[in-house]
Amino acid sequence: MLCSHAQVLAALKAWCHWLAQLQVSAQDSVALRPLAERLVGDGVRAAVPLLTEGSSPGSTAEPGPLVHSAAHLLLTVARTVRPPAMWNIESLRGLYGESWRHLPAEVSVHFILFRLNRFRSYQRCVLMFQTQSVIQQALCNSVLAISSPADSWDERHKLLTILVDTITEDLRRALTGGACGSGIASTAARSFKQLAGIVENAEMESAQARRLLHTCIQVQ
């Protein structure tokens, strides 16, 4: 069941390339806009619950591979489809806070890779999933997409500031508390790595969008 669910999410990722074409057509056709908006909303709602499960007391997080598949689906919708004001979808807005912080920064998945040769050999492999970083990039893309309405920069600045605050929260708390040694070093490395990830992710965005991100990071 877990494998099937992950495969469905992967299939939705491939389908997003068709949805991106529909999104372009919807810009010139009022009749297509409701369909495009509904399908984008359905994709977001398919991913977000898997990412937030376990963030509230008494709830249990979904298995790592399934969560990672959901994170990549969200990133594909934001990066490939680029719907206008995706950040305004109610279920997505909650992710800009701390609802994803319960997820581990890295998830290791063990699997066996079989080699199709006359020796029928195999090897055990380990994948490290950077799930938090994928979610952060998806949230950043949804805010910085150049197709978003031009009159919503203040709201986008607010959401992006919340995201950057969340990424740097552990580091700021450690610095305020006077922490030192290897503990703060690892915290700083993780925070800077995640910030670098969203900066690199924004390289292809508009100059105005990049300035917005720079402003949000600079105030930290």
Legacy VTK file of the C-alpha trace (Angstrom):
# vtk DataFile Version 3.0
C-alpha trace
ASCII
DATASET POLYDATA
POINTS 220 float
0.000 0.000 0.000
2.817 2.391 0.883
4.613 1.650 -2.385
1.410 2.138 -4.391
0.737 5.483 -2.731
4.267 6.685 -3.509
3.898 5.534 -7.134
0.644 7.488 -7.495
2.404 10.631 -6.292
5.224 9.983 -8.774
2.663 9.595 -11.583
1.110 12.936 -10.608
4.562 14.528 -10.971
4.757 13.354 -14.581
1.215 14.593 -15.186
2.227 18.081 -14.008
3.923 18.731 -17.365
0.512 18.466 -19.016
-0.970 20.661 -16.284
1.687 23.292 -17.037
0.449 23.437 -20.653
-3.118 23.791 -19.406
-1.989 26.600 -17.116
-0.512 28.486 -20.069
-3.712 28.016 -22.076
-5.796 29.168 -19.111
-4.039 32.539 -19.155
-5.722 33.264 -22.492
-8.977 31.395 -21.881
-11.333 32.329 -19.064
-13.214 29.063 -19.588
-10.139 26.985 -18.732
-9.150 28.851 -15.560
-11.561 27.081 -13.174
-10.318 23.684 -14.376
-6.663 24.685 -14.014
-7.250 26.109 -10.531
-9.132 22.990 -9.413
-6.436 20.607 -10.660
-3.656 22.646 -9.041
-5.600 22.679 -5.789
-6.131 18.921 -5.980
-2.389 18.361 -6.457
-1.506 20.554 -3.487
-4.128 18.900 -1.290
-2.787 15.472 -2.238
0.677 16.419 -0.946
0.238 18.745 2.033
-1.514 16.343 4.465
1.354 13.871 4.117
3.836 16.616 5.008
1.960 17.936 8.033
0.928 14.582 9.532
2.815 14.194 12.784
3.191 17.929 13.434
0.411 17.991 16.028
0.530 16.236 19.440
-0.633 12.645 19.325
-0.337 12.264 15.556
2.156 10.036 13.762
4.311 11.094 10.830
4.007 9.237 7.534
6.901 6.991 6.391
9.923 8.863 5.008
9.744 7.733 1.348
6.055 8.665 1.103
6.672 12.075 2.654
9.576 12.662 0.275
7.392 11.783 -2.719
4.770 14.255 -1.515
7.415 16.967 -1.110
8.638 16.436 -4.678
5.084 16.566 -6.018
4.622 19.927 -4.319
7.929 21.167 -5.767
6.962 20.018 -9.261
3.640 21.865 -9.096
5.393 25.035 -7.915
8.368 24.851 -10.287
6.841 23.334 -13.437
3.195 24.408 -13.405
3.893 27.799 -11.768
0.256 28.626 -11.001
-0.519 32.247 -10.072
-0.862 32.811 -6.320
-0.276 29.161 -5.461
0.834 30.424 -2.060
-2.741 31.621 -1.462
-4.114 28.051 -1.326
-5.261 27.683 2.267
-3.764 24.253 2.918
-0.372 25.401 1.608
-0.141 28.612 3.638
0.208 26.651 6.871
3.469 25.144 5.609
5.214 28.503 5.728
5.309 28.204 9.504
6.604 25.276 11.511
4.301 22.477 10.358
7.157 20.719 8.488
9.810 21.069 11.213
8.895 17.710 12.762
10.282 16.035 9.619
13.928 14.940 9.785
16.368 17.017 7.739
17.557 13.777 6.115
15.867 10.404 5.701
17.899 7.322 4.827
16.205 4.615 2.796
17.811 1.202 2.412
17.116 -0.853 -0.686
18.664 -3.659 -2.676
19.839 -3.027 -6.224
19.947 -6.106 -8.431
22.384 -6.182 -11.323
21.174 -7.940 -14.428
24.275 -9.879 -15.342
25.368 -13.497 -15.463
26.420 -13.373 -11.802
22.998 -12.093 -10.689
24.790 -9.926 -8.166
23.209 -7.290 -5.960
24.299 -4.585 -3.590
22.681 -2.828 -0.672
22.276 0.904 -1.259
21.260 3.828 0.885
19.573 7.009 -0.321
19.566 10.174 1.784
16.399 12.174 1.172
16.635 15.924 1.850
12.910 16.266 2.458
12.961 19.532 4.399
14.994 21.248 1.682
12.586 20.076 -1.026
9.635 21.522 0.901
11.451 24.816 1.428
12.245 25.090 -2.282
8.615 24.382 -3.175
7.384 27.089 -0.803
9.963 29.544 -2.131
9.044 28.789 -5.759
5.346 29.290 -5.104
6.024 32.764 -3.706
8.617 33.907 -6.257
6.970 32.603 -9.434
6.925 35.462 -11.961
3.385 34.507 -13.016
2.047 35.585 -9.625
-0.031 38.789 -9.448
2.151 41.903 -9.461
0.140 43.573 -6.684
0.828 40.924 -4.039
4.472 41.611 -3.170
3.712 42.617 0.422
1.922 39.341 1.121
4.636 37.335 -0.576
7.270 39.190 1.463
5.395 38.243 4.631
5.229 34.531 3.745
8.836 34.380 2.612
9.988 36.087 5.811
8.105 33.474 7.847
9.835 30.716 5.863
13.310 32.213 6.380
12.562 32.755 10.084
11.603 29.106 10.415
14.771 27.921 8.657
17.012 30.020 10.896
15.085 29.599 14.145
17.357 26.945 15.659
20.473 28.929 14.804
19.120 32.182 16.211
18.038 30.410 19.407
21.489 28.839 19.787
23.248 32.180 19.274
20.940 33.944 21.709
21.518 31.253 24.310
25.290 31.541 24.014
25.775 28.013 22.722
29.187 27.032 21.404
31.143 24.044 20.160
30.113 21.278 17.777
26.400 21.679 18.551
26.117 25.194 17.204
28.460 24.349 14.336
26.138 21.605 13.068
23.091 23.840 13.552
24.761 26.656 11.602
25.821 24.290 8.830
22.280 22.944 8.446
20.697 26.419 8.443
23.168 27.872 5.928
22.822 24.817 3.689
19.049 25.200 3.599
19.285 28.941 2.943
21.757 28.274 0.129
19.283 25.778 -1.306
16.465 28.303 -1.661
18.868 30.939 -3.043
20.152 28.557 -5.731
16.577 27.502 -6.418
15.652 31.138 -7.165
18.420 31.768 -9.719
16.048 31.533 -12.680
13.383 33.802 -11.181
12.892 37.458 -12.101
15.219 40.152 -10.776
12.396 41.521 -8.634
11.768 38.091 -7.138
15.461 37.612 -6.339
15.577 41.027 -4.670
12.590 40.030 -2.552
14.370 36.891 -1.367
17.564 38.846 -0.699
15.620 41.333 1.428
13.993 38.580 3.490
17.342 36.857 4.161
19.207 40.096 4.818
16.972 41.084 7.733
18.077 37.914 9.543
LINES 1 221
220 0 1 2 3 4 5 6 7 8 9 10 11 12 13 14 15 16 17 18 19 20 21 22 23 24 25 26 27 28 29 30 31 32 33 34 35 36 37 38 39 40 41 42 43 44 45 46 47 48 49 50 51 52 53 54 55 56 57 58 59 60 61 62 63 64 65 66 67 68 69 70 71 72 73 74 75 76 77 78 79 80 81 82 83 84 85 86 87 88 89 90 91 92 93 94 95 96 97 98 99 100 101 102 103 104 105 106 107 108 109 110 111 112 113 114 115 116 117 118 119 120 121 122 123 124 125 126 127 128 129 130 131 132 133 134 135 136 137 138 139 140 141 142 143 144 145 146 147 148 149 150 151 152 153 154 155 156 157 158 159 160 161 162 163 164 165 166 167 168 169 170 171 172 173 174 175 176 177 178 179 180 181 182 183 184 185 186 187 188 189 190 191 192 193 194 195 196 197 198 199 200 201 202 203 204 205 206 207 208 209 210 211 212 213 214 215 216 217 218 219
